[in-house]
Protein backbone atom coordinates (compact mmCIF):
# COMPACT_ATOMS: atom_id res chain seq x y z
CA UNK A 1 0.00 0.00 0.00
CA UNK A 2 2.80 2.40 0.90
CA UNK A 3 4.60 1.60 -2.34
CA UNK A 4 1.41 2.23 -4.33
CA UNK A 5 0.95 5.60 -2.62
CA UNK A 6 4.53 6.56 -3.38
CA UNK A 7 4.14 5.46 -7.00
CA UNK A 8 1.00 7.57 -7.33
CA UNK A 9 2.73 10.59 -5.82
CA UNK A 10 5.75 10.38 -8.10
CA UNK A 11 3.56 9.76 -11.15
CA UNK A 12 1.71 12.96 -10.35
CA UNK A 13 4.95 14.91 -9.87
CA UNK A 14 5.28 14.91 -6.07
CA UNK A 15 8.39 13.78 -4.22
CA UNK A 16 6.41 12.07 -1.45
CA UNK A 17 2.87 10.92 -0.81
CA UNK A 18 2.66 13.39 2.07
CA UNK A 19 3.19 16.22 -0.42
CA UNK A 20 0.39 14.85 -2.61
CA UNK A 21 -1.92 14.41 0.37
CA UNK A 22 -1.40 17.99 1.56
CA UNK A 23 -1.28 19.72 -1.83
CA UNK A 24 -4.97 20.63 -1.84
CA UNK A 25 -5.06 21.47 1.87
CA UNK A 26 -4.46 24.88 3.41
CA UNK A 27 -1.11 23.67 4.80
CA UNK A 28 0.12 23.08 1.24
CA UNK A 29 2.97 20.60 1.72
CA UNK A 30 4.54 18.03 3.99
CA UNK A 31 7.35 20.48 4.72
CA UNK A 32 4.81 23.01 5.99
CA UNK A 33 3.26 20.35 8.23
CA UNK A 34 6.69 19.52 9.64
CA UNK A 35 7.41 23.21 10.22
CA UNK A 36 4.06 23.72 11.97
CA UNK A 37 4.64 20.71 14.22
CA UNK A 38 8.10 22.01 15.09
CA UNK A 39 6.63 25.42 16.01
CA UNK A 40 3.96 23.79 18.19
CA UNK A 41 6.59 21.63 19.87
CA UNK A 42 8.80 24.62 20.63
CA UNK A 43 5.91 26.75 21.85
CA UNK A 44 4.61 24.05 24.18
CA UNK A 45 7.86 23.10 25.94
CA UNK A 46 7.62 25.68 28.70
CA UNK A 47 4.01 24.92 29.59
CA UNK A 48 4.63 21.17 29.39
CA UNK A 49 7.59 21.43 31.76
CA UNK A 50 5.56 23.48 34.25
CA UNK A 51 2.62 21.04 34.08
CA UNK A 52 4.93 18.05 34.52
CA UNK A 53 6.58 19.63 37.58
CA UNK A 54 3.17 20.38 39.06
CA UNK A 55 1.93 16.85 38.41
CA UNK A 56 5.10 15.28 39.81
CA UNK A 57 4.81 17.41 42.94
CA UNK A 58 1.21 16.31 43.43
CA UNK A 59 2.01 12.63 42.87
CA UNK A 60 4.98 12.76 45.24
CA UNK A 61 2.52 13.59 48.02
CA UNK A 62 0.98 10.16 47.43
CA UNK A 63 4.20 8.31 46.52
CA UNK A 64 7.17 10.12 48.15
CA UNK A 65 9.85 7.91 46.54
CA UNK A 66 8.75 8.67 43.00
CA UNK A 67 11.33 10.59 40.98
CA UNK A 68 9.66 10.77 37.56
CA UNK A 69 6.51 9.88 35.65
CA UNK A 70 6.72 8.06 32.33
CA UNK A 71 4.46 8.95 29.42
CA UNK A 72 2.47 5.77 30.10
CA UNK A 73 2.17 6.56 33.82
CA UNK A 74 2.38 2.87 34.78
CA UNK A 75 4.26 3.70 37.97
CA UNK A 76 1.11 5.43 39.23
CA UNK A 77 -0.92 2.22 39.15
CA UNK A 78 0.88 0.52 42.04
C-alpha positions, 0 to 999 in steps of 0.5 A: 500500500505504501509503495502504491501511494509513493508510485501515485505521488511520483507519477503525479509529480510529487516527491512524497505521498505526504506532499500529494496528500497535503497539496490541496489542503491549506497547509500546502505541503509536507514540509509546511506540516513539519514546520508547523509541528516544530513550532507547536513543539517549541511553543509548548515546551515551557508549559509542558515542563511546568505542568509536569513539575506540578503533576510530579509534585502532586504525585509525590505527596501520594508516593514520596519515593517517586522521581519521575513519571513516564508517558504511560504513567504505569508507575502510578498504578501501584 
